[in-house]
Amino acid sequence: DRDRLVSGLKKDGVVENLQAEFLGKEGHIRFGLMSARILKIGSENIILSTTRDITERKQMEADRERHLAAIEQVAEGVVITNPDGNIEYVNPAFEKITGFSKQELIGRNPRILKSGEHDELFYRQLWETITSGNTWNGRLTNKKKGGSFYTEEATISPVFDNFGKIINFVAVKRDVTDEIRMKRILQQSQKMESIGTLAGGIAHDFNNILFPI
């Protein structure tokens, strides 16, 4: 860092926002932004330098990168919109679920996925819930890019700034289409098994009645 500072001063006489690492008094590494310039006072050159501590900002950036890496890899679809509901971010899982690419979704409204299975009252109540600062949970039937329908379980939450103003909405979505289909198949199988058991019982009773005859 010292070498870069000296090199910059020699070349241009000024250095702006040079990121540097410092050893704090507790023995921990801290990060700073250094700015310096050469001032000529009389016959002497004086170096005026200022350093701004950006350690907390660096830590926040590192945390944000870790969180983003986790969101990029989760199996659930994640969508972030602005306060107007327009999409600002989708993760790869959401692209896979819907068939739309990130480029096709950014800047669009989630209504692009509307299937027609829900009426306007349903969407109005959803919107009123999240814009009032509450979290909405429920199931939605949406339409993929190819036109097929899918069912998702969704949680949509508002994100607030330090002043309590809503700055984003975050939706976490899980495709439960296969689960619902398998549940229906199981229920149908159990129903048919019950009918078979009932029919077998009736046939047995009927045979008992016929046997003496």
C-alpha positions in Angstrom: 0.0 0.0 0.0 2.9 2.4 0.8 4.5 1.6 -2.5 1.3 2.4 -4.4 0.9 5.6 -2.5 4.5 6.8 -3.2 4.2 5.7 -6.8 1.0 7.6 -7.3 2.4 10.7 -5.7 5.5 10.6 -7.8 3.5 10.2 -11.0 0.6 12.6 -10.6 1.3 14.4 -7.3 -2.1 13.2 -6.0 -3.7 9.9 -5.0 -7.5 9.6 -4.5 -9.3 6.8 -2.6 -6.5 4.3 -2.5 -7.7 1.2 -0.5 -5.3 0.1 2.1 -5.1 -2.3 5.0 -4.0 -1.2 8.5 -3.2 -3.0 11.7 -5.5 -1.7 14.4 -4.4 -1.3 18.0 -6.4 -4.4 18.9 -4.3 -6.4 16.5 -7.1 -6.7 13.9 -6.8 -5.8 10.3 -8.8 -2.7 9.3 -9.5 -1.2 5.9 -9.2 2.5 4.9 -9.5 4.7 1.9 -6.4 7.0 1.6 -6.2 10.2 -0.3 -3.0 12.2 -0.5 -1.5 15.1 -2.4 1.8 17.0 -2.5 1.7 20.6 -1.3 4.5 23.0 -2.0 5.0 25.3 1.0 7.9 27.6 0.4 10.8 25.5 -0.9 9.5 22.3 0.7 7.1 19.7 -0.5 4.6 18.5 2.1 2.4 15.4 1.8 -1.1 16.0 3.1 -2.9 12.6 3.7 -6.3 11.6 4.9 -7.6 8.2 5.6 -11.3 7.1 6.0 -12.1 3.9 7.9 -14.2 1.6 5.7 -13.9 -1.6 7.7 -17.6 -1.8 8.5 -18.5 -1.2 4.9 -16.1 -3.9 3.8 -17.7 -6.3 6.3 -21.2 -5.4 5.0 -20.1 -6.0 1.4 -18.6 -9.4 2.4 -21.8 -10.4 4.2 -23.9 -9.3 1.2 -21.7 -11.4 -1.1 -22.1 -14.4 1.1 -25.8 -14.0 1.3 -26.1 -13.5 -2.5 -24.0 -16.7 -3.0 -26.3 -18.6 -0.8 -29.5 -17.2 -2.5 -28.0 -18.1 -5.9 -27.7 -21.8 -4.8 -30.9 -22.5 -2.9 -33.5 -24.8 -4.4 -36.3 -22.3 -3.7 -37.1 -19.5 -6.2 -36.2 -16.0 -4.9 -37.6 -12.8 -6.4 -36.8 -9.3 -5.3 -38.9 -6.4 -6.6 -38.9 -2.6 -6.1 -41.8 -1.0 -4.1 -43.9 -0.8 -7.3 -43.6 -4.6 -7.7 -41.2 -4.6 -10.7 -38.6 -7.3 -10.7 -35.0 -6.4 -9.8 -33.5 -9.8 -9.1 -34.3 -13.5 -9.6 -32.1 -16.4 -8.7 -31.3 -19.4 -10.9 -33.9 -21.6 -9.2 -36.7 -19.2 -10.2 -35.5 -19.2 -13.8 -35.6 -23.0 -13.8 -39.1 -23.1 -12.3 -40.7 -20.5 -14.7 -38.7 -21.1 -17.8 -38.0 -17.4 -18.1 -34.4 -16.1 -18.2 -33.2 -13.4 -15.8 -32.9 -11.0 -18.8 -36.6 -11.6 -19.7 -37.8 -11.0 -16.1 -35.7 -8.0 -14.9 -37.9 -4.9 -15.1 -41.1 -6.8 -15.7 -44.0 -7.2 -13.2 -44.7 -10.7 -11.8 -48.1 -10.5 -13.5 -46.2 -11.9 -16.5 -46.8 -15.3 -14.7 -50.5 -14.9 -14.1 -52.4 -18.0 -15.0 -56.0 -16.7 -14.8 -56.7 -19.1 -12.0 -57.1 -16.3 -9.4 -59.5 -13.4 -9.6 -58.6 -9.7 -9.1 -59.7 -9.8 -5.5 -57.1 -12.4 -4.7 -54.3 -10.2 -6.1 -55.6 -7.1 -4.5 -55.7 -8.6 -1.1 -52.2 -10.0 -1.6 -50.9 -6.5 -2.6 -52.7 -4.8 0.3 -51.2 -7.2 2.7 -47.5 -6.6 1.7 -47.9 -2.8 1.1 -49.3 -2.5 4.6 -46.0 -3.9 6.0 -47.1 -7.5 6.6 -46.0 -10.8 5.2 -48.2 -12.8 2.8 -48.2 -16.6 2.8 -50.1 -18.8 0.4 -50.4 -20.8 -2.7 -50.4 -19.5 -6.3 -51.1 -21.1 -9.6 -48.8 -19.5 -12.2 -48.0 -20.0 -15.8 -44.5 -20.9 -17.2 -43.0 -19.4 -20.3 -44.1 -22.5 -22.3 -47.7 -22.1 -21.2 -48.0 -24.9 -18.6 -49.3 -24.2 -15.2 -47.5 -24.9 -11.9 -48.4 -24.4 -8.2 -46.1 -22.7 -5.8 -46.1 -22.0 -2.1 -44.9 -18.5 -1.6 -43.9 -16.1 1.2 -43.7 -12.5 0.2 -42.2 -10.0 2.7 -41.6 -6.3 2.7 -38.1 -4.9 3.2 -37.7 -1.7 5.2 -35.0 1.0 5.3 -33.8 2.6 8.6 -36.8 5.0 8.5 -39.4 2.3 8.2 -40.1 2.9 4.5 -40.6 -0.1 2.2 -37.8 -0.3 -0.3 -38.2 -3.8 -1.7 -40.4 -6.9 -1.6 -38.7 -10.4 -1.3 -40.6 -13.5 -2.4 -39.4 -17.0 -1.6 -41.3 -19.6 -3.7 -41.3 -23.4 -3.8 -42.8 -25.4 -6.7 -45.2 -28.0 -5.1 -46.8 -29.2 -8.4 -45.3 -32.7 -8.2 -46.1 -32.9 -4.5 -49.8 -32.1 -5.2 -49.9 -34.6 -8.1 -48.4 -37.4 -6.0 -50.8 -36.7 -3.1 -53.7 -36.9 -5.5 -52.4 -40.2 -6.9 -52.0 -41.6 -3.4 -55.5 -40.4 -2.4 -56.9 -42.0 -5.5 -55.0 -45.2 -4.8 -56.3 -45.3 -1.2 -59.8 -44.6 -2.5 -59.6 -47.5 -5.0 -58.2 -49.7 -2.3 -61.1 -48.9 0.0 -63.6 -49.6 -2.7 -61.9 -52.9 -3.4 -62.0 -53.8 0.3 -65.7 -52.9 0.5 -66.5 -54.8 -2.7 -64.6 -57.8 -1.4 -66.5 -57.6 1.9 -69.9 -57.4 0.1 -69.0 -60.4 -2.1 -68.0 -62.4 0.9 -71.3 -61.6 2.7 -73.2 -62.3 -0.5 -71.5 -65.7 -0.8 -72.4 -66.5 2.8 -76.1 -65.8 2.0 -76.0 -67.9 -1.2 -74.2 -70.9 0.3 -77.2 -72.4 2.2 -79.4 -71.8 -0.8 
